[in-house]
Amino acid sequence: MFMPEGDAIAAAKRRHVMNNLANKTALVTGASRGMGRATALALAAEGARVIVHYGRGADEAKSVVDQIRAAGGKADAISADLSAADGAHKLAEQVRNLVGHLDVIVANAGISKSGPIDQMTVKDFDNLFAVNVRAPYFLIQQLMPIMGDGGSIVMLSSLGAHAAVGDLSAYAATKGAIDTMVKYFANALGPRGIRVNAVAPGVIDTDMSSFSKTEDGQKFVLGMQALKRIGQPDDVGDVIAFLSGPQARWITGDTIHVDGGSKL
Ligand SMILES: NC(=O)c1ccc[n+]([C@@H]2O[C@H](COP(=O)([O-])OP(=O)(O)OC[C@H]3O[C@@H](n4cnc5c(N)ncnc54)[C@H](OP(=O)(O)O)[C@@H]3O)[C@@H](O)[C@H]2O)c1
């Protein structure tokens, strides 16, 4: 059974959101589409001002900003190519110029590449690690000085890092690196009360998971999950908003699985 992506702002209003992030400023990378978009909307619904980062999707990012503003929130869009060696540094510079202070970073932007191990190329391997690992590492390094004490950082891991799902060896390795990275960043930033966690989504209905849109793919996904529908972007965005707020104050250095109970 499929459930359409909900409107995170309307959903949050229905369940009496507590404005957990009022007066907070959040950066979400890759917020033009998919889980980044859902996360930006969920954070805005909690009262945060949101910086909507995008790569190529200027129109999509603008529509996220428009949606947040139409609901009474604050948002701005900025672009940077995170596959470039200086991409994270350029993004951090724009963020510092725009706000000068941050409470929440969601390092969500990512790319995927599937295929058997013997067909993986060095170029694709390097590109995966550039966008999925190098960019969040240096983005956080560059923004640490303007993070408010008591803030939250969330990075995107994946079910694929915890179980061998399909032909995703190099992609999954980038997500294993994220699981490791959050532990070290959590230790480094813990003295300032800044929490650093990862979420590991299962298969979520976004542009990235074209596999889940085929009949065979859906059968496979529903077969491995306890919950019998395909995960939606706001299933993950809502958990990231929770992790970004005060109710998650004692969770750090951990990876939270958001996968409908995937049993592999
Ligand atoms: N979908 C899944 O089933 C799944 C499962 C587990 C984990 N994840 C992880 O969750 C995160 C979000 O995935 P998603 O499915 O929501 O992805 P998506 O719908 O494909 O969106 C990817 C986002 O990342 C941005 N991006 C990609 N490459 C970029 C680059 N070089 N520079 C700047 N921005 C770039 C895109 O921006 P533009 O479009 O503006 O260029 C877009 O906003 C990723 O880290 C992914 O690995 C996904």
The ligand as an SDF file (V2000), in Angstrom:
LIG
                    3D

 48 52  0  0  0  0  0  0  0  0999 V2000
   16.3810    7.5590   -1.5380 N   0  0  0  0  0  0  0  0  0  0  0  0
   16.7810    6.5580   -0.7720 C   0  0  0  0  0  0  0  0  0  0  0  0
   16.2060    5.4590   -0.8250 O   0  0  0  0  0  0  0  0  0  0  0  0
   17.9390    6.7530    0.1910 C   0  0  0  0  0  0  0  0  0  0  0  0
   18.1650    5.7300    1.1350 C   0  0  0  0  0  0  0  0  0  0  0  0
   19.1840    5.8930    2.0740 C   0  0  0  0  0  0  0  0  0  0  0  0
   19.9400    7.0490    2.0860 C   0  0  0  0  0  0  0  0  0  0  0  0
   19.7100    8.0250    1.1690 N   0  0  0  0  0  0  0  0  0  0  0  0
   20.5260    9.2490    1.2760 C   0  0  0  0  0  0  0  0  0  0  0  0
   19.6790   10.3310    1.6330 O   0  0  0  0  0  0  0  0  0  0  0  0
   20.1570   11.5550    1.0610 C   0  0  0  0  0  0  0  0  0  0  0  0
   19.0610   12.2040    0.2400 C   0  0  0  0  0  0  0  0  0  0  0  0
   18.6760   11.2990   -0.7680 O   0  0  0  0  0  0  0  0  0  0  0  0
   17.4260   11.5420   -1.7360 P   0  0  0  0  0  0  0  0  0  0  0  0
   16.9490   10.1980   -2.1250 O   0  0  0  0  0  0  0  0  0  0  0  0
   16.5140   12.5190   -1.1210 O   0  0  0  0  0  0  0  0  0  0  0  0
   18.1930   12.1890   -2.9830 O   0  0  0  0  0  0  0  0  0  0  0  0
   17.6420   12.9500   -4.2870 P   0  0  0  0  0  0  0  0  0  0  0  0
   16.1500   13.0180   -4.2940 O   0  0  0  0  0  0  0  0  0  0  0  0
   18.3520   12.3330   -5.4410 O   0  0  0  0  0  0  0  0  0  0  0  0
   18.1890   14.4570   -4.0440 O   0  0  0  0  0  0  0  0  0  0  0  0
   19.5650   14.6470   -3.9370 C   0  0  0  0  0  0  0  0  0  0  0  0
   19.8400   16.0630   -3.4660 C   0  0  0  0  0  0  0  0  0  0  0  0
   21.2610   16.2270   -3.3530 O   0  0  0  0  0  0  0  0  0  0  0  0
   21.6780   17.3350   -4.1350 C   0  0  0  0  0  0  0  0  0  0  0  0
   22.9710   17.0790   -4.7670 N   0  0  0  0  0  0  0  0  0  0  0  0
   23.3750   15.9460   -5.3920 C   0  0  0  0  0  0  0  0  0  0  0  0
   24.6050   16.1090   -5.8990 N   0  0  0  0  0  0  0  0  0  0  0  0
   24.9860   17.3840   -5.5880 C   0  0  0  0  0  0  0  0  0  0  0  0
   26.1530   18.1580   -5.8600 C   0  0  0  0  0  0  0  0  0  0  0  0
   27.1880   17.6730   -6.5580 N   0  0  0  0  0  0  0  0  0  0  0  0
   26.1890   19.4300   -5.4040 N   0  0  0  0  0  0  0  0  0  0  0  0
   25.1560   19.9370   -4.7040 C   0  0  0  0  0  0  0  0  0  0  0  0
   24.0230   19.2630   -4.4260 N   0  0  0  0  0  0  0  0  0  0  0  0
   23.9450   18.0000   -4.8720 C   0  0  0  0  0  0  0  0  0  0  0  0
   20.5940   17.5200   -5.1900 C   0  0  0  0  0  0  0  0  0  0  0  0
   20.5820   18.8780   -5.5810 O   0  0  0  0  0  0  0  0  0  0  0  0
   20.1130   19.3900   -7.0620 P   0  0  0  0  0  0  0  0  0  0  0  0
   19.0130   18.4910   -7.5250 O   0  0  0  0  0  0  0  0  0  0  0  0
   19.6690   20.7960   -6.7760 O   0  0  0  0  0  0  0  0  0  0  0  0
   21.3290   19.3500   -7.9300 O   0  0  0  0  0  0  0  0  0  0  0  0
   19.3220   17.1050   -4.4340 C   0  0  0  0  0  0  0  0  0  0  0  0
   18.8010   18.1910   -3.7230 O   0  0  0  0  0  0  0  0  0  0  0  0
   21.4000   11.1800    0.2650 C   0  0  0  0  0  0  0  0  0  0  0  0
   22.5540   11.4000    1.0520 O   0  0  0  0  0  0  0  0  0  0  0  0
   21.2150    9.6950    0.0010 C   0  0  0  0  0  0  0  0  0  0  0  0
   22.4290    9.0380   -0.2130 O   0  0  0  0  0  0  0  0  0  0  0  0
   18.7330    7.8840    0.2080 C   0  0  0  0  0  0  0  0  0  0  0  0
  1  2  1  0
  2  3  2  0
  2  4  1  0
  4  5  1  0
  4 48  2  0
  5  6  2  0
  6  7  1  0
  7  8  2  0
  8  9  1  0
  8 48  1  0
  9 10  1  0
  9 46  1  0
 10 11  1  0
 11 12  1  0
 11 44  1  0
 12 13  1  0
 13 14  1  0
 14 15  2  0
 14 16  1  0
 14 17  1  0
 17 18  1  0
 18 19  2  0
 18 20  1  0
 18 21  1  0
 21 22  1  0
 22 23  1  0
 23 24  1  0
 23 42  1  0
 24 25  1  0
 25 26  1  0
 25 36  1  0
 26 27  1  0
 26 35  1  0
 27 28  2  0
 28 29  1  0
 29 30  1  0
 29 35  2  0
 30 31  1  0
 30 32  2  0
 32 33  1  0
 33 34  2  0
 34 35  1  0
 36 37  1  0
 36 42  1  0
 37 38  1  0
 38 39  2  0
 38 40  1  0
 38 41  1  0
 42 43  1  0
 44 45  1  0
 44 46  1  0
 46 47  1  0
M  CHG  2   8   1  16  -1
M  END
$$$$
